[in-house]
Amino acid sequence: MEHEEINAVTESKIEGRNAVLEAFRSGKTIDKIYVLDGCQDGPVRTIVREARKGDTILNFVSKERLDQLSETGHHQGVIAITAAYHYAEVEDILELARQKGEPPFVFILDGIEDPHNLGAIIRTANLCGAHGVIIPKRRAVGLTPTVAKTSAGAIHYTPVAKVTNITSTIKELKEQGMWFVCADMGGTAMYDLNLTGPIGLVIGNEGEGVSKLVRENCDMIASIPMKGDIDSLNASVAAGVLAYEIVRQRLGK
């Protein structure tokens, strides 16, 4: 079955109280709201209340910061950043695996901050046959226009889910029979691990790697053999190298 195309959202920045309220009412996916710090006007309070109902990240900022972010010059103390594309649910990713009759293969990204890295990883996930990508809601980049462009169209076909807590998501997926391998320099060489079956590939933050709590909840720690003069790979390249070792093993080669 062909993947369902994710509907693009044309706006990436919405300014002004009425426009932002209307965006909430219409069901747009809103990643972040920037609100003038200390503003207690009725419409602004309503916007803050709406943001807190869902997964929107609230940032209370100075007028100078709002002016800097504004493209229209008429922000009225509120600027919303919408997702470039709609997010999927984790269950959508598992359902895609079921439809294809394949054991789930999922990328979990523990705090990727560079939109170019996220876009490249989504592109790799699509090409290696992964069923989806899971990212955290906080301290990480979301589906911005730059991510969409860097993914080279993969964002249309590979579901991306956004979750509150990566560790909790890993635990829930473990209960459904998945295994998790994270990339870390101190691990076992990836060629010596059994990476077949329902698997989640965990890639850490560009600078700090996989967080301690997430690493402790992974079943395996894989390292990529390196012979050069520098000590690490770019996050998206590491994801690609490990993903294709998983592909090789899944193909039984």
FENUR-V998611 format. One record per residue. OMEGA is omega in whole degrees, 0 to 359 (NA if undefined). NEAR is the number of other C-alpha atoms within 10 Angstrom. Layout:
BEGIN
OMEGA,NEAR  OMEGA,NEAR
END
This chain:
BEGIN
180,6  176,8  173,12  180,11  177,12  182,16  178,12  173,14  189,14  182,11  175,13  179,15  180,18  184,23  178,23  187,18  182,21  181,14  181,15  177,25  180,20  178,13  177,16  184,16  182,10  177,9  178,8  174,16  182,19  182,23  187,23  172,19  172,24  184,22  177,26  183,21  178,12  181,9  184,13  179,10  181,9  181,9  180,15  177,21  178,13  179,14  179,20  179,20  179,11  181,15  183,20  178,12  185,8  185,12  184,17  177,20  182,17  176,15  177,14  190,16  180,16  176,15  179,16  180,10  178,13  179,22  180,16  181,10  188,15  175,19  184,13  185,10  181,12  185,14  179,23  176,17  182,22  172,28  178,26  174,28  180,20  175,25  176,22  179,24  179,24  177,19  174,17  171,17  178,15  181,19  177,11  180,15  179,22  180,19  178,14  177,21  179,20  180,13  181,11  181,12  183,9  173,15  184,18  175,23  189,29  171,26  173,26  186,25  185,24  172,26  174,24  186,25  184,16  181,17  178,21  177,19  181,21  179,28  180,26  180,23  177,28  178,29  178,23  180,23  180,26  185,21  181,14  174,15  176,17  185,26  178,26  182,28  179,26  180,24  178,23  181,21  186,19  177,16  179,11  179,16  176,19  183,28  181,21  176,19  178,19  177,15  181,25  182,23  182,15  180,19  177,24  177,13  183,15  181,21  178,27  190,19  182,17  182,27  176,27  179,28  180,21  184,19  181,17  187,12  182,14  182,21  180,19  179,13  177,16  180,20  180,16  180,12  175,19  179,18  178,10  172,11  180,12  173,19  182,23  176,24  178,25  178,29  179,25  185,21  184,16  186,10  177,14  178,16  188,14  181,20  183,15  181,9  173,15  185,12  180,24  177,17  181,16  191,19  173,21  177,28  184,24  179,28  185,25  178,23  183,17  184,17  188,11  181,10  181,19  181,20  185,14  183,9  179,10  180,18  180,21  181,13  176,17  181,20  183,13  174,21  184,20  173,22  179,19  179,19  181,11  185,11  187,7  184,7  175,6  193,7  182,8  176,12  170,13  185,11  183,22  177,22  177,14  179,18  180,25  181,19  180,14  181,23  183,25  168,16  175,17  178,24  181,17  181,14  179,16  178,16  178,9  182,8  NA,7
END
